[in-house]
């Protein structure tokens, strides 16, 4: 979509055709491999798009009472829920809204399994396990890093699992390929396969970025089919988040000022990295900017090259540098690519910075604004 002069900014725009492309690919993998692939809300939870999702998938995964309730009330099916810790205050709501509950520790299982079953006798419970192996290099996103708070290692499991543990949940990927899954699976089986005959299901978590252009889909399908042949008693579940919304939309912003210091020009935008694109600072990574070339910072003083600055008071609310085809000027649109997954779910109203609207470009070319934000949204967050 050419958004350069066609929309008011700031706005996130998700494109229905691109979303359907991803959903079709994912549902095809699930059918070929005979597994269930469900949407993780932690990466994408734009509930007004759920009618599209329901054409391709049947369930979602939640990490909190609010996400579980969103699954039941807006997606229309109970959630597969995992949280690092449940409490007396939320376990009943979690159980009411969930088809599966995964516990992070044996202590949590002992404390809340009975309470969950008392509310929902059909809920299937599992335990998160830690294979003590992950190829995620950024420690902020590595769930198996030494000292992790996630999951039970094999040496802490009893030989016979307590009654009521139906499944294992294992999450140790982040935007990973099928080759990484193959190597990780070897560690999972080595450490935990002796318990598999006692289980009904296994959930391999998220981070399987199967909609990335270079992802080896055939390898993934072969891995899953081979696993199912070895362990025919296990129902296999994957719960990616990024894969569903990968490269499905943009964040459109506008230049509101240009400042210069020590030869470095910064184009100040009406969006914020810390408020609206936090993974750019946390991960960190340099996003793709439409029509611009990403350069190393030592080239930030070159012609038509700019840092991009957010409109908040955080000193580090900037990234750079990008070289544009021509000098930027106030009023120009700056379009950030691939800004839907792990972005729309993480936004804040820090500093009261104007919050981007959310729009959907329909297959027929109509741009539908799903939500606009205003002062009342900011004010109500402060109550």
One Martini backbone bead per residue (centre of mass of N, CA, C, O) as a GRO file, in nm:
protein
  383
    1UNK     BB    1   0.096   0.035   0.023
    2UNK     BB    2   0.041   0.382  -0.042
    3UNK     BB    3   0.093   0.610   0.245
    4UNK     BB    4   0.227   0.892   0.209
    5UNK     BB    5  -0.078   1.065   0.152
    6UNK     BB    6  -0.347   0.882   0.270
    7UNK     BB    7  -0.292   0.925   0.584
    8UNK     BB    8  -0.327   0.961   0.901
    9UNK     BB    9  -0.119   1.052   1.173
   10UNK     BB   10  -0.072   0.800   1.354
   11UNK     BB   11  -0.044   0.446   1.219
   12UNK     BB   12  -0.157   0.128   1.214
   13UNK     BB   13  -0.122  -0.121   0.941
   14UNK     BB   14  -0.317  -0.392   0.851
   15UNK     BB   15  -0.307  -0.655   0.609
   16UNK     BB   16  -0.522  -0.888   0.503
   17UNK     BB   17  -0.362  -1.040   0.282
   18UNK     BB   18  -0.110  -1.095   0.462
   19UNK     BB   19  -0.255  -1.244   0.684
   20UNK     BB   20  -0.372  -1.472   0.506
   21UNK     BB   21  -0.107  -1.581   0.412
   22UNK     BB   22  -0.012  -1.678   0.691
   23UNK     BB   23  -0.257  -1.850   0.771
   24UNK     BB   24  -0.237  -2.049   0.536
   25UNK     BB   25   0.041  -2.158   0.599
   26UNK     BB   26  -0.013  -2.255   0.891
   27UNK     BB   27  -0.255  -2.443   0.830
   28UNK     BB   28  -0.089  -2.622   0.637
   29UNK     BB   29   0.109  -2.731   0.843
   30UNK     BB   30  -0.094  -2.856   1.038
   31UNK     BB   31  -0.213  -3.055   0.831
   32UNK     BB   32   0.048  -3.204   0.738
   33UNK     BB   33   0.148  -3.271   1.053
   34UNK     BB   34  -0.085  -3.313   1.269
   35UNK     BB   35  -0.128  -3.031   1.417
   36UNK     BB   36  -0.143  -2.761   1.654
   37UNK     BB   37  -0.194  -2.410   1.575
   38UNK     BB   38  -0.158  -2.123   1.783
   39UNK     BB   39  -0.230  -1.812   1.921
   40UNK     BB   40  -0.023  -1.564   2.061
   41UNK     BB   41  -0.105  -1.283   2.242
   42UNK     BB   42   0.182  -1.162   2.315
   43UNK     BB   43   0.205  -1.071   1.993
   44UNK     BB   44  -0.124  -1.086   1.930
   45UNK     BB   45  -0.455  -0.889   1.998
   46UNK     BB   46  -0.644  -0.806   1.755
   47UNK     BB   47  -0.978  -0.869   1.787
   48UNK     BB   48  -1.097  -0.753   1.510
   49UNK     BB   49  -0.940  -1.005   1.352
   50UNK     BB   50  -1.065  -1.285   1.443
   51UNK     BB   51  -1.253  -1.365   1.207
   52UNK     BB   52  -1.014  -1.442   1.029
   53UNK     BB   53  -0.878  -1.656   1.208
   54UNK     BB   54  -1.129  -1.858   1.227
   55UNK     BB   55  -1.075  -1.968   0.928
   56UNK     BB   56  -0.787  -2.128   1.037
   57UNK     BB   57  -0.829  -2.135   1.353
   58UNK     BB   58  -0.923  -2.258   1.704
   59UNK     BB   59  -0.689  -2.120   1.889
   60UNK     BB   60  -0.531  -1.998   2.197
   61UNK     BB   61  -0.284  -1.810   2.392
   62UNK     BB   62  -0.222  -1.747   2.741
   63UNK     BB   63  -0.086  -1.529   3.040
   64UNK     BB   64  -0.372  -1.430   3.152
   65UNK     BB   65  -0.681  -1.337   3.243
   66UNK     BB   66  -0.730  -1.140   3.008
   67UNK     BB   67  -0.647  -1.326   2.777
   68UNK     BB   68  -0.842  -1.556   2.844
   69UNK     BB   69  -1.098  -1.385   2.812
   70UNK     BB   70  -1.047  -1.306   2.517
   71UNK     BB   71  -1.063  -1.589   2.406
   72UNK     BB   72  -1.356  -1.654   2.494
   73UNK     BB   73  -1.513  -1.380   2.405
   74UNK     BB   74  -1.366  -1.319   2.108
   75UNK     BB   75  -1.273  -1.597   1.982
   76UNK     BB   76  -1.459  -1.853   2.123
   77UNK     BB   77  -1.227  -1.998   2.295
   78UNK     BB   78  -1.044  -2.153   2.496
   79UNK     BB   79  -0.746  -2.142   2.658
   80UNK     BB   80  -0.398  -2.169   2.652
   81UNK     BB   81  -0.246  -2.158   2.970
   82UNK     BB   82   0.036  -1.950   3.078
   83UNK     BB   83   0.209  -1.893   3.396
   84UNK     BB   84   0.444  -1.827   3.631
   85UNK     BB   85   0.184  -1.728   3.818
   86UNK     BB   86  -0.061  -1.807   4.037
   87UNK     BB   87  -0.360  -1.714   4.220
   88UNK     BB   88  -0.624  -1.685   4.429
   89UNK     BB   89  -0.747  -1.444   4.244
   90UNK     BB   90  -0.714  -1.609   3.933
   91UNK     BB   91  -0.775  -1.921   3.899
   92UNK     BB   92  -1.080  -1.922   3.836
   93UNK     BB   93  -1.068  -1.752   3.577
   94UNK     BB   94  -0.871  -1.925   3.426
   95UNK     BB   95  -1.043  -2.189   3.432
   96UNK     BB   96  -1.298  -2.073   3.289
   97UNK     BB   97  -1.108  -1.980   3.017
   98UNK     BB   98  -0.987  -2.282   2.997
   99UNK     BB   99  -0.847  -2.588   2.853
  100UNK     BB  100  -0.549  -2.508   2.943
  101UNK     BB  101  -0.296  -2.564   3.207
  102UNK     BB  102   0.018  -2.426   3.289
  103UNK     BB  103   0.278  -2.498   3.505
  104UNK     BB  104   0.591  -2.379   3.640
  105UNK     BB  105   0.551  -2.566   3.899
  106UNK     BB  106   0.498  -2.795   4.143
  107UNK     BB  107   0.384  -2.598   4.350
  108UNK     BB  108   0.162  -2.483   4.164
  109UNK     BB  109   0.021  -2.746   4.110
  110UNK     BB  110  -0.051  -2.817   4.407
  111UNK     BB  111  -0.210  -2.545   4.467
  112UNK     BB  112  -0.410  -2.534   4.171
  113UNK     BB  113  -0.530  -2.786   4.043
  114UNK     BB  114  -0.784  -2.837   4.218
  115UNK     BB  115  -0.913  -2.556   4.175
  116UNK     BB  116  -0.941  -2.578   3.867
  117UNK     BB  117  -1.117  -2.842   3.861
  118UNK     BB  118  -1.355  -2.726   4.030
  119UNK     BB  119  -1.435  -2.526   3.797
  120UNK     BB  120  -1.291  -2.722   3.556
  121UNK     BB  121  -1.303  -3.052   3.482
  122UNK     BB  122  -1.182  -3.033   3.169
  123UNK     BB  123  -0.920  -2.936   3.236
  124UNK     BB  124  -0.586  -2.935   3.114
  125UNK     BB  125  -0.281  -3.028   3.269
  126UNK     BB  126   0.051  -2.884   3.310
  127UNK     BB  127   0.412  -2.863   3.259
  128UNK     BB  128   0.692  -2.682   3.268
  129UNK     BB  129   0.992  -2.725   3.084
  130UNK     BB  130   1.362  -2.747   3.104
  131UNK     BB  131   1.622  -2.820   2.868
  132UNK     BB  132   1.884  -2.639   2.890
  133UNK     BB  133   1.821  -2.523   2.585
  134UNK     BB  134   1.934  -2.246   2.373
  135UNK     BB  135   1.973  -2.017   2.074
  136UNK     BB  136   1.920  -1.760   2.222
  137UNK     BB  137   2.119  -1.472   2.241
  138UNK     BB  138   1.920  -1.291   2.381
  139UNK     BB  139   1.868  -1.283   2.713
  140UNK     BB  140   1.587  -1.141   2.729
  141UNK     BB  141   1.478  -1.409   2.532
  142UNK     BB  142   1.598  -1.642   2.724
  143UNK     BB  143   1.438  -1.914   2.891
  144UNK     BB  144   1.733  -2.095   2.940
  145UNK     BB  145   1.889  -1.938   3.117
  146UNK     BB  146   2.070  -1.905   3.370
  147UNK     BB  147   1.830  -1.877   3.627
  148UNK     BB  148   1.566  -1.937   3.542
  149UNK     BB  149   1.197  -1.904   3.592
  150UNK     BB  150   1.146  -2.143   3.376
  151UNK     BB  151   1.065  -2.429   3.479
  152UNK     BB  152   1.142  -2.785   3.480
  153UNK     BB  153   1.381  -2.989   3.540
  154UNK     BB  154   1.454  -3.320   3.517
  155UNK     BB  155   1.581  -3.349   3.816
  156UNK     BB  156   1.277  -3.245   3.944
  157UNK     BB  157   1.137  -3.502   3.851
  158UNK     BB  158   0.940  -3.752   3.887
  159UNK     BB  159   0.902  -4.065   3.769
  160UNK     BB  160   0.606  -4.015   3.868
  161UNK     BB  161   0.353  -3.845   3.786
  162UNK     BB  162   0.118  -3.666   3.886
  163UNK     BB  163  -0.196  -3.655   3.904
  164UNK     BB  164  -0.296  -3.432   3.626
  165UNK     BB  165  -0.057  -3.464   3.426
  166UNK     BB  166  -0.087  -3.428   3.067
  167UNK     BB  167   0.159  -3.216   3.011
  168UNK     BB  168   0.404  -3.045   2.813
  169UNK     BB  169   0.596  -2.739   2.829
  170UNK     BB  170   0.807  -2.582   2.564
  171UNK     BB  171   1.013  -2.280   2.565
  172UNK     BB  172   1.311  -2.195   2.325
  173UNK     BB  173   1.224  -1.961   2.120
  174UNK     BB  174   1.323  -1.692   1.863
  175UNK     BB  175   1.286  -1.653   1.555
  176UNK     BB  176   1.311  -1.949   1.444
  177UNK     BB  177   1.419  -2.228   1.291
  178UNK     BB  178   1.398  -2.560   1.203
  179UNK     BB  179   1.693  -2.629   1.280
  180UNK     BB  180   1.663  -2.545   1.575
  181UNK     BB  181   1.436  -2.738   1.648
  182UNK     BB  182   1.593  -2.996   1.594
  183UNK     BB  183   1.810  -2.948   1.814
  184UNK     BB  184   1.617  -2.903   2.053
  185UNK     BB  185   1.459  -3.173   2.044
  186UNK     BB  186   1.693  -3.353   2.130
  187UNK     BB  187   1.697  -3.241   2.422
  188UNK     BB  188   1.409  -3.298   2.503
  189UNK     BB  189   1.417  -3.607   2.460
  190UNK     BB  190   1.659  -3.677   2.636
  191UNK     BB  191   1.521  -3.557   2.910
  192UNK     BB  192   1.176  -3.640   2.863
  193UNK     BB  193   1.079  -3.914   2.719
  194UNK     BB  194   1.019  -4.099   2.973
  195UNK     BB  195   0.732  -3.933   3.018
  196UNK     BB  196   0.549  -3.955   2.760
  197UNK     BB  197   0.361  -4.207   2.833
  198UNK     BB  198   0.210  -4.010   3.062
  199UNK     BB  199   0.096  -3.845   2.821
  200UNK     BB  200  -0.112  -3.636   2.587
  201UNK     BB  201   0.078  -3.371   2.561
  202UNK     BB  202   0.270  -3.125   2.357
  203UNK     BB  203   0.432  -2.801   2.393
  204UNK     BB  204   0.652  -2.599   2.175
  205UNK     BB  205   0.562  -2.326   2.150
  206UNK     BB  206   0.736  -2.063   2.034
  207UNK     BB  207   0.940  -1.915   1.764
  208UNK     BB  208   0.813  -2.025   1.489
  209UNK     BB  209   0.916  -1.873   1.181
  210UNK     BB  210   0.729  -1.985   0.917
  211UNK     BB  211   0.685  -1.691   0.751
  212UNK     BB  212   0.955  -1.676   0.670
  213UNK     BB  213   1.114  -1.687   0.371
  214UNK     BB  214   1.364  -1.896   0.483
  215UNK     BB  215   1.183  -2.111   0.581
  216UNK     BB  216   1.171  -2.467   0.650
  217UNK     BB  217   0.887  -2.628   0.608
  218UNK     BB  218   0.957  -2.924   0.538
  219UNK     BB  219   1.126  -2.973   0.790
  220UNK     BB  220   0.910  -2.925   0.998
  221UNK     BB  221   0.716  -3.146   0.905
  222UNK     BB  222   0.915  -3.380   0.937
  223UNK     BB  223   0.966  -3.348   1.238
  224UNK     BB  224   0.671  -3.385   1.330
  225UNK     BB  225   0.613  -3.659   1.202
  226UNK     BB  226   0.844  -3.810   1.341
  227UNK     BB  227   0.752  -3.756   1.629
  228UNK     BB  228   0.468  -3.891   1.600
  229UNK     BB  229   0.578  -4.174   1.537
  230UNK     BB  230   0.731  -4.204   1.816
  231UNK     BB  231   0.461  -4.038   1.962
  232UNK     BB  232   0.134  -4.122   1.924
  233UNK     BB  233   0.010  -4.018   2.212
  234UNK     BB  234   0.080  -3.723   2.114
  235UNK     BB  235  -0.025  -3.410   2.123
  236UNK     BB  236   0.056  -3.138   1.908
  237UNK     BB  237   0.183  -2.807   1.998
  238UNK     BB  238   0.176  -2.472   1.867
  239UNK     BB  239   0.260  -2.103   1.971
  240UNK     BB  240   0.282  -1.868   1.782
  241UNK     BB  241   0.313  -1.514   1.703
  242UNK     BB  242   0.484  -1.376   1.483
  243UNK     BB  243   0.400  -1.555   1.238
  244UNK     BB  244   0.116  -1.429   1.195
  245UNK     BB  245   0.233  -1.102   1.180
  246UNK     BB  246   0.444  -1.123   0.969
  247UNK     BB  247   0.459  -0.878   0.753
  248UNK     BB  248   0.147  -0.713   0.782
  249UNK     BB  249   0.273  -0.418   0.864
  250UNK     BB  250   0.256  -0.072   0.977
  251UNK     BB  251   0.416   0.243   1.073
  252UNK     BB  252   0.285   0.565   1.051
  253UNK     BB  253   0.461   0.870   1.014
  254UNK     BB  254   0.584   1.207   1.112
  255UNK     BB  255   0.749   1.489   1.049
  256UNK     BB  256   0.805   1.768   1.298
  257UNK     BB  257   1.131   1.775   1.306
  258UNK     BB  258   1.471   1.923   1.271
  259UNK     BB  259   1.781   1.837   1.413
  260UNK     BB  260   2.121   1.951   1.524
  261UNK     BB  261   2.431   1.765   1.624
  262UNK     BB  262   2.744   1.719   1.540
  263UNK     BB  263   2.619   1.657   1.236
  264UNK     BB  264   2.351   1.534   1.349
  265UNK     BB  265   2.051   1.438   1.219
  266UNK     BB  266   1.711   1.473   1.354
  267UNK     BB  267   1.407   1.316   1.309
  268UNK     BB  268   1.112   1.414   1.441
  269UNK     BB  269   0.841   1.232   1.557
  270UNK     BB  270   0.489   1.121   1.619
  271UNK     BB  271   0.662   0.897   1.753
  272UNK     BB  272   0.776   0.610   1.961
  273UNK     BB  273   0.990   0.375   2.064
  274UNK     BB  274   0.911   0.333   2.367
  275UNK     BB  275   0.591   0.328   2.304
  276UNK     BB  276   0.566   0.180   1.986
  277UNK     BB  277   0.887   0.031   1.963
  278UNK     BB  278   1.041  -0.134   2.202
  279UNK     BB  279   1.218  -0.361   2.057
  280UNK     BB  280   1.427  -0.163   1.935
  281UNK     BB  281   1.555  -0.126   2.233
  282UNK     BB  282   1.556  -0.421   2.363
  283UNK     BB  283   1.694  -0.628   2.170
  284UNK     BB  284   1.818  -0.488   1.938
  285UNK     BB  285   1.679  -0.321   1.638
  286UNK     BB  286   1.670  -0.235   1.294
  287UNK     BB  287   1.442  -0.113   1.119
  288UNK     BB  288   1.247  -0.084   0.845
  289UNK     BB  289   1.258   0.183   0.607
  290UNK     BB  290   1.089   0.326   0.376
  291UNK     BB  291   1.321   0.441   0.142
  292UNK     BB  292   1.567   0.337   0.325
  293UNK     BB  293   1.905   0.325   0.449
  294UNK     BB  294   2.092   0.140   0.653
  295UNK     BB  295   2.335   0.266   0.884
  296UNK     BB  296   2.604   0.328   1.038
  297UNK     BB  297   2.680   0.565   1.273
  298UNK     BB  298   2.948   0.672   1.127
  299UNK     BB  299   2.729   0.777   0.883
  300UNK     BB  300   2.534   1.009   1.005
  301UNK     BB  301   2.670   1.268   0.833
  302UNK     BB  302   2.556   1.213   0.579
  303UNK     BB  303   2.381   1.255   0.316
  304UNK     BB  304   2.048   1.217   0.389
  305UNK     BB  305   2.103   1.161   0.701
  306UNK     BB  306   1.921   1.000   0.983
  307UNK     BB  307   1.792   1.024   1.269
  308UNK     BB  308   1.535   0.880   1.472
  309UNK     BB  309   1.290   1.051   1.673
  310UNK     BB  310   1.115   1.063   1.945
  311UNK     BB  311   0.817   1.211   2.131
  312UNK     BB  312   0.996   1.203   2.398
  313UNK     BB  313   1.189   1.238   2.712
  314UNK     BB  314   1.367   1.016   2.631
  315UNK     BB  315   1.691   1.015   2.546
  316UNK     BB  316   1.677   0.710   2.396
  317UNK     BB  317   1.449   0.804   2.171
  318UNK     BB  318   1.638   0.652   1.935
  319UNK     BB  319   1.753   0.605   1.591
  320UNK     BB  320   2.039   0.494   1.388
  321UNK     BB  321   2.092   0.527   1.045
  322UNK     BB  322   1.932   0.699   0.761
  323UNK     BB  323   1.911   0.691   0.406
  324UNK     BB  324   1.780   0.911   0.181
  325UNK     BB  325   1.696   1.026  -0.136
  326UNK     BB  326   1.614   1.281   0.033
  327UNK     BB  327   1.542   1.536   0.202
  328UNK     BB  328   1.397   1.604   0.482
  329UNK     BB  329   1.068   1.717   0.594
  330UNK     BB  330   0.822   1.866   0.720
  331UNK     BB  331   0.555   1.613   0.678
  332UNK     BB  332   0.683   1.365   0.630
  333UNK     BB  333   0.674   1.032   0.571
  334UNK     BB  334   0.729   0.752   0.800
  335UNK     BB  335   0.788   0.400   0.733
  336UNK     BB  336   0.738   0.115   0.925
  337UNK     BB  337   0.816  -0.202   0.908
  338UNK     BB  338   0.696  -0.458   1.074
  339UNK     BB  339   0.457  -0.333   1.320
  340UNK     BB  340   0.269  -0.568   1.476
  341UNK     BB  341   0.440  -0.758   1.618
  342UNK     BB  342   0.528  -0.686   1.934
  343UNK     BB  343   0.370  -0.386   1.941
  344UNK     BB  344   0.063  -0.346   1.990
  345UNK     BB  345   0.101  -0.499   2.282
  346UNK     BB  346   0.338  -0.272   2.402
  347UNK     BB  347   0.213  -0.019   2.433
  348UNK     BB  348   0.226   0.321   2.548
  349UNK     BB  349   0.157   0.642   2.749
  350UNK     BB  350   0.410   0.773   2.777
  351UNK     BB  351   0.391   1.119   2.822
  352UNK     BB  352   0.127   1.135   2.639
  353UNK     BB  353   0.170   1.029   2.374
  354UNK     BB  354   0.054   0.994   2.086
  355UNK     BB  355  -0.159   0.747   1.975
  356UNK     BB  356  -0.190   0.519   1.756
  357UNK     BB  357  -0.371   0.403   1.534
  358UNK     BB  358  -0.594   0.141   1.401
  359UNK     BB  359  -0.566  -0.039   1.092
  360UNK     BB  360  -0.740  -0.192   0.799
  361UNK     BB  361  -0.654  -0.345   0.500
  362UNK     BB  362  -0.854  -0.449   0.280
  363UNK     BB  363  -0.898  -0.647   0.006
  364UNK     BB  364  -1.068  -0.396  -0.141
  365UNK     BB  365  -0.892  -0.122  -0.023
  366UNK     BB  366  -1.007  -0.060   0.248
  367UNK     BB  367  -0.968   0.169   0.516
  368UNK     BB  368  -1.001   0.060   0.851
  369UNK     BB  369  -1.074   0.198   1.154
  370UNK     BB  370  -1.054   0.034   1.465
  371UNK     BB  371  -0.879   0.263   1.632
  372UNK     BB  372  -0.894   0.543   1.852
  373UNK     BB  373  -0.701   0.780   2.040
  374UNK     BB  374  -0.719   0.960   2.357
  375UNK     BB  375  -0.732   1.128   2.647
  376UNK     BB  376  -0.910   0.918   2.800
  377UNK     BB  377  -0.710   0.687   2.776
  378UNK     BB  378  -0.492   0.819   2.946
  379UNK     BB  379  -0.655   0.892   3.199
  380UNK     BB  380  -0.756   0.595   3.269
  381UNK     BB  381  -0.463   0.488   3.331
  382UNK     BB  382  -0.439   0.685   3.597
  383UNK     BB  383  -0.662   0.555   3.803
   0.00000   0.00000   0.00000
